[in-house]
């Protein structure tokens, strides 16, 4: 089974590239983030390629989905006791069972900057993700949380850590939240890089970040033992970050032998 996660940074803007990638990469399941569209506005062209779709979006911001060619059951939108921001729920998490594998597609809040209310919201949201992972991983089946975590797990996952000393994505509380996920029984499935020595997944559009490989690894796959033990390959599809109209994130692809 081939499972992928990809922050597409607007499915409407990226639709031609998404459709071409689905045809060429041939994933069985895809977790998408940052759809920037309402649930009922999800493009029908994806279903025409043979995918079932579970989407969760409210409009121009956020939004997540799971696409599957191997079945789509037990869909759940939102985390256990998920917090709100400015008294509103944000569409950032969706779960489904696909071919016997339980998956969650997540788009973790950015946090904006330490001390900002959105940063506190990010930490509360990550605690809700931990609670959900504990509940969902209890069953004896492969389970993984995939998506844009907006956190670099280690200093090695950032092209120049000295530039992020007062920024989100690398702070101790954020990384502690990832550690709490690992303590809940999940493993960081680290992909291989197709070029260079670091498997970065995100490159800013500005300052020639992509050609300079000034990136970060923030698109993650956190898996239980049944899922992680079945991984035969995992890689960052860096080629999909190239060229006109690309998302600022590359897909992360995981192959399982079940």
C-alpha positions in Angstrom: 0.0 0.0 0.0 1.3 3.5 -0.9 0.3 6.3 1.4 1.2 9.9 1.0 0.8 13.2 2.8 0.9 16.6 1.1 0.2 20.2 2.1 -1.1 21.4 -1.3 -1.5 25.1 -0.2 -4.9 25.5 -2.0 -6.4 22.6 -3.9 -7.9 24.9 -6.5 -4.5 26.5 -7.3 -2.8 23.1 -7.3 -5.5 20.9 -8.9 -3.7 20.3 -12.3 -0.5 19.3 -10.5 -2.4 17.2 -8.0 -4.2 15.3 -10.7 -1.0 14.7 -12.7 0.8 13.6 -9.5 -2.0 11.1 -8.6 -1.7 9.6 -12.0 2.1 9.3 -11.9 2.8 8.5 -8.3 -0.1 6.0 -8.0 -0.8 6.4 -4.3 -3.5 4.2 -2.7 -4.2 6.8 0.0 -3.4 10.5 0.2 -3.7 12.8 3.2 -4.1 16.5 2.1 -3.8 19.7 4.1 -4.5 23.4 3.5 -7.3 22.8 1.0 -8.6 26.4 1.3 -12.0 25.2 0.2 -15.3 24.2 1.7 -16.2 20.5 2.0 -18.8 20.7 -0.7 -16.5 22.6 -3.0 -13.9 19.8 -3.1 -13.0 19.2 -6.8 -14.9 16.3 -8.4 -12.0 15.6 -10.8 -10.3 13.7 -7.9 -13.2 11.2 -7.6 -13.1 10.7 -11.4 -9.6 9.2 -10.9 -11.1 6.5 -8.7 -10.7 7.9 -5.3 -13.2 8.1 -2.5 -12.9 11.4 -0.7 -13.5 12.5 2.9 -13.0 16.3 3.1 -13.3 18.8 5.9 -13.2 22.5 5.0 -15.1 25.7 5.9 -13.8 28.1 3.2 -10.7 30.0 2.3 -8.5 28.9 5.2 -7.2 25.5 6.5 -9.0 22.3 5.4 -7.9 18.7 5.3 -8.9 15.6 3.3 -8.2 11.9 2.9 -8.3 10.3 -0.6 -8.5 6.5 -0.9 -8.6 3.8 -3.6 -8.7 1.1 -0.9 -11.9 2.0 1.0 -12.9 4.8 3.3 -14.6 4.0 6.5 -15.3 5.4 10.0 -14.7 9.0 9.0 -14.2 11.4 11.8 -13.9 15.2 11.6 -12.1 16.9 14.4 -10.1 15.7 17.4 -11.1 14.5 20.9 -12.0 17.7 22.8 -10.5 19.9 20.2 -9.9 23.5 21.2 -11.2 26.5 19.3 -9.5 29.7 18.2 -11.4 33.0 18.6 -14.4 30.8 19.6 -14.5 29.0 16.3 -13.6 25.5 15.3 -11.0 25.2 12.5 -11.0 22.3 10.0 -7.6 20.9 10.8 -8.0 17.1 11.4 -9.8 14.2 9.7 -9.5 10.5 10.3 -10.6 7.5 8.3 -9.8 3.8 7.9 -8.5 2.8 4.5 -7.8 -0.8 3.7 -7.5 -1.7 7.3 -5.1 1.2 8.1 -6.3 3.9 10.4 -5.1 7.3 9.3 -5.4 11.0 10.4 -4.6 13.9 8.1 -3.7 16.9 10.3 -2.8 20.5 9.7 -1.3 21.7 13.0 -1.8 25.4 13.7 1.2 27.6 12.8 1.4 29.4 16.1 2.5 32.7 14.5 5.0 33.6 17.2 5.8 32.6 20.8 3.5 34.5 23.2 0.8 35.0 20.6 -2.7 33.6 21.4 -2.4 31.4 18.3 0.8 29.8 19.9 -1.1 28.9 23.0 -3.9 27.5 20.8 -1.3 25.4 18.9 -0.1 23.8 22.1 -3.7 23.1 23.2 -4.4 21.6 19.8 -1.4 19.3 20.0 -2.6 18.0 23.4 -6.0 17.2 21.7 -4.0 15.4 19.0 -2.2 13.4 21.6 -5.5 12.4 23.3 -6.9 11.4 19.9 -3.8 9.4 19.1 -3.9 7.5 22.4 -7.6 6.6 21.8 -7.2 5.7 18.1 -3.9 3.7 18.4 -5.3 1.4 21.1 -6.8 -1.0 18.5 -4.7 -3.7 17.0 -4.3 -2.2 13.5 -1.7 -0.1 11.7 -2.2 3.6 12.7 -0.6 6.8 11.7 -1.0 10.6 12.0 0.3 12.3 8.8 0.4 15.9 7.8 1.9 19.4 8.2 2.9 19.5 11.8 4.4 23.0 11.6 7.2 21.7 13.9 10.7 20.7 13.0 11.5 17.8 15.4 15.2 18.5 15.7 17.7 21.2 14.9 18.9 19.0 12.0 15.5 19.4 10.4 16.1 23.1 9.8 18.5 24.5 7.2 19.9 27.1 9.6 18.7 26.8 13.2 20.4 30.1 14.2 17.8 32.0 12.1 14.9 30.5 14.2 16.0 31.2 17.7 12.9 33.4 18.4 10.5 31.7 16.1 7.8 29.1 16.3 8.3 25.6 14.8 11.5 24.9 16.9 10.6 25.9 20.5 10.9 23.5 23.4 7.1 23.4 24.1 6.3 22.5 20.5 9.0 19.8 20.4 7.8 18.5 23.8 4.3 18.0 22.2 5.9 15.8 19.6 7.8 13.9 22.3 4.4 13.3 24.0 3.1 11.8 20.8 6.1 9.4 20.7 5.6 8.5 24.3 2.0 7.6 23.4 3.5 4.8 21.2 4.2 6.6 17.9 7.4 6.6 15.9 8.7 9.3 13.6 8.9 7.6 10.2 11.8 9.7 8.7 11.8 9.6 4.8 14.8 9.6 2.6 15.8 12.6 0.6 15.8 12.2 -3.2 18.5 14.9 -3.4 21.0 16.4 -0.9 21.4 14.9 2.5 18.4 16.2 4.4 14.8 15.1 3.8 13.3 18.6 3.9 9.6 18.9 3.0 9.0 22.6 3.0 10.8 25.5 1.3 9.7 29.2 1.5 8.7 30.8 -1.8 11.0 33.7 -1.0 14.8 34.3 -1.3 15.4 31.4 -3.7 14.9 29.0 -0.7 14.1 26.0 -2.9 17.1 26.1 -5.3 19.4 26.8 -2.3 17.8 23.9 -0.4 17.0 26.2 2.5 14.2 24.0 3.8 12.6 22.4 6.9 11.2 19.0 7.7 7.8 19.8 9.1 5.6 17.3 7.2 5.7 14.3 9.3 4.4 10.7 9.6 3.9 9.5 13.2 3.0 5.8 13.3 2.4 3.0 15.7 4.5 -0.2 15.7 2.2 -2.1 13.3 2.4 0.7 10.7 6.1 1.5 11.2 7.1 -2.2 11.1 5.4 -2.5 7.7 7.3 0.4 6.1 9.4 -0.8 3.1 10.3 2.7 1.9 9.6 6.4 2.6 10.8 9.4 0.7 10.2 13.1 0.0 9.0 13.6 -3.6 11.1 16.7 -4.0 10.5 16.9 -7.7 6.9 18.0 -7.1 8.2 21.1 -5.4 9.8 22.2 -8.7 8.5 24.5 -11.4 5.7 27.0 -11.8 2.6 26.6 -9.7 4.1 24.3 -7.1 3.0 24.1 -3.5 5.7 25.3 -1.0 5.6 21.7 0.4 6.6 18.4 -1.2 4.6 15.2 -0.8 6.0 12.6 1.6 5.4 9.1 0.3 5.4 5.9 2.5 5.2 2.4 1.1 3.8 -0.4 3.3 4.1 -4.2 3.0 1.0 -5.4 4.9 
